[in-house]
């Protein structure tokens, strides 16, 4: 099965707790505090792996958790850091926050390595809290919780060349003819129901070709298989629009071309403007030559006043039979390729007619075409993308209980050491400096009322 979507939950490791301990060795009078710090929790790391081309591994396992840091111990012994969890993704995978839909990571190349969820820092031991006013502190910190959230993984295949066209146009036959890819081939529509990748070698160069299931009218709205697989040609640099020139399906080849161009534009305007080779396939069939002549006549007579599809009209034409073609001006913006929108080639994937000329033309133009536009800049960390201006805390009242919400206040509460009076006073001071006490008084809190912060329940007292 080809899996190009997955939803997973990741949890970075919690930090280890700091220790409260004192030296008690013989001949060491007045032994001071010796509680060590907790270790940092492990991170959840995403890494690109070119050996993968689906998200099947994440279909069978949905939960991933990094190791927590070890707790600190006496004699100033610090805990070890937790082990990272490394998740390997095929290049071309978008990682999104399932709750907000924001893009956290665009995995574009093999070996790319990004931290997607950071482990919590280890809590400080009581040796860290020594001061002139407190020589024997009985307070420490618990470990900071690691980040955790649900992620949506969406694979968009990375390929140099993408094959598009109506069902049964011969796309699978073409990719099997020029590469080692072996998709299912049969004489009925929608034989191909999953994308296939193939590496094509032409003279001294090579490139990756992607075959996606056939498109039909309404594909941009989800009709047929288009909605699921159109995204797999979004990042291709060159489109091969394969057209059945035999007329066996009782379809008009030129109408097929116009229909698919319209679907591409309505799904993503960049696709309709991308550099395109129009490939007239099945030229070995009896009716193909006559249909080919008619296609070229309609192509030459095509009027730009067609309205919504006028951008599909090329500004020049070449039949590709001698492998010679003209190149227009390139733009760094992939959406500005109108001057070199399409070229025509006549081939037969079955007999090999015109295949060599087509491959040489592809190998010639690819080096000059821009790379696909990344969803996010590589130097932009996921923390910057998902960062939002958040209040230090929010106060709600639920069934008579005052509930404090917010990452900062919840982190302080999770790390608070409430087993000692000193730890409780320290946490009270933190809340006072954050303005929590004042906010609770304004909200009308009274003696004995309950306050919830995360999993901690406190009773208000003046």
Helices and strands as residue ranges (DSSP letters): E 5-11, E 44-48, H 57-60, E 63-65, E 85-89, E 93-97, E 103-107, E 113-117, G 126-129, E 148-155, E 161-164, H 171-178, E 196-202, E 205-211, G 219-221, H 226-229, G 230-233, E 238-244, H 253-267, H 269-272, E 276-281, H 288-301, G 304-306, G 310-312, G 338-340, E 342-346, H 355-366, H 382-386, E 394-398, E 401-405, H 407-415, H 421-434, H 436-442, E 450-453, E 456-459
